[in-house]
Amino acid sequence: MKPYLREKVPKTLSEIPEYTVFEAGYLVSKNAGWRNVRPTVDKAKCVGCLKCYLCCPDGVIAKQDGKIAIDYDFCKGCGICAKTCKLGAIEMEAEI
């Protein structure tokens, strides 16, 4: 996995890229169905601080209209995003 290097380092929230900083090719196969819990986002509680975005080991969280969106095709259900969210906007729920 080769990181995407940029000349300008983001200093404000608005300068953080909308998607992960890694080049395409790392996450190429969808979740195989072994995940038993997944994160759900309460958009009313989410303030768009992007702490979950910065901590997600798989880079499946993106900004969307000032809030976060999760790509469930590649999410492993590790729960790091839910633990990172101090506002409780992300909760883990059982996979159906």
Protein Blocks (a to p, Z undefined) as FASTA:
>chain_A
ZZdddfbdcfbfklpcfbdfbdehjbmcccehlafbdcdddfklpgolommmmmmmnlpa
cceehiacddfklogolommmmmmmnopaccdddZZ
